């Protein structure tokens, strides 16, 4: 069986939110790895919402990436 380990975006394909949720639950009891700092449930919920519904705003905003970057730099000082 020849299956790629990573996708074009260098991430394990499929079920990303489920994998992160499982790691979150495991790390609540055994604090190791990336989520060892006891990630809050709110942060996991925000990640889920952005992952599910963030594609449309991203497609709209990516067209204006350069002007927005210049605006952010001006506002930053």
N, C-alpha and C positions, 0 to 999 in steps of 0.2 A: 504494500500500500504506500503510494507516494503522495503525501499531503504536505503542503508548505506549512512551515511553522509560523512564519510571519507574513503579513500582507504587504502591499506596496507602501503603506504608511508605517511599516515596521512595528506593527502591533499584532497580537494574537487575534485572529479573526473570530468574530461572533461572540455574543453574550458578554459584552464588556461590563455592563452594569451589574449583571448577575455575579460575575467574577469579583468585582470590587465589593459588592454587598457581602458576599461570602467571606472575603478577607476581612471586612469590617467586623463581622460577627466573631470570627476566630480571634481577631486581635483585641476584642473586648476582654477575652479571658487570658490569652497568651500574647502580651504586647511585644511583638517582634516585627522587624521589617519596616516597610514604608508607612504603614498605618500604626506603628508602635506608639505614637503619641496620643492614642485614644481619639481618633477622629470623631467629631460630633455627628449626630444623625442629620442635623440641619445641612451640614456640608455635603453629605452623601445625597440628600434630597435635591440640593441645588445642582450637583453634578448630574443627577438623573434627568432633571428637567432640561438642563442645557444640552445634554446629549440627545434627548428625544426631540426637542423643539428648537434647537439652536441653528439648524441648517438654513432655514429661510432667512432669518436676520443676517446670518453670515453671508449668504449669496447676495443680499442687497447691499451690505456694507463693504464687501470686498472691492466693489467698483470704485469706492471712494477712499481706498486705503492710503494713497499718497497725500491727498489733501488733509485727511484726518490726522495723519502722522505729523504733518507740518503744524496743524492746529494744536495738537498735544504738546509739541515742543515749545510753541510760543506760550502756551498757558503754563507750562512747567517753569519757564523762566530762562 
